[in-house]
């Protein structure tokens, strides 16, 4: 989706809540995959993804178009939710009850859930090396986990990562370099 299409979609979402379904359809799978690869836990990933999209749904009216892509905003919300999970001993989605009270959002989240679960679990089993790397990645500081996951698992550019994390591109390059060196030393 190009920037002008994103801007139009954001405007639609401000006046028509059902238009958010397009946002959900376009970005749920990539954002969920990012969360799943970070946590390795399907149920937890579903909770964090639900919280991510609920927060986006509730706040899209205040989204200001400043050249930062909608997908970067969604990844930023997901990253913040992941950070909240890793900081707390037990993740408790604050808005999940609100989500279940909204029939449109509940329907979107539950469509094809069994197929998605099976596919994601099979994908994780298939990649033994990924699991080994992921386990070592979790031992790194969160700042390194974020940039490495976004760069290599989500194929985001350094510019996109900078947008998502709110950091300049030089900082992203430095974090990637240091994080990869630490990961190499662990492996």
Secondary structure as GFF3:
##gff-version 3
##sequence-region A 1 187
A	DSSP	alpha_helix	3	15	.	.	.	ID=ss1
A	DSSP	three_ten_helix	17	19	.	.	.	ID=ss2
A	DSSP	alpha_helix	20	39	.	.	.	ID=ss3
A	DSSP	alpha_helix	42	59	.	.	.	ID=ss4
A	DSSP	three_ten_helix	60	62	.	.	.	ID=ss5
A	DSSP	alpha_helix	70	87	.	.	.	ID=ss6
A	DSSP	alpha_helix	96	101	.	.	.	ID=ss7
A	DSSP	alpha_helix	103	110	.	.	.	ID=ss8
A	DSSP	alpha_helix	113	126	.	.	.	ID=ss9
A	DSSP	alpha_helix	128	137	.	.	.	ID=ss10
A	DSSP	alpha_helix	142	148	.	.	.	ID=ss11
A	DSSP	pi_helix	149	153	.	.	.	ID=ss12
A	DSSP	alpha_helix	158	165	.	.	.	ID=ss13
A	DSSP	alpha_helix	169	186	.	.	.	ID=ss14
###
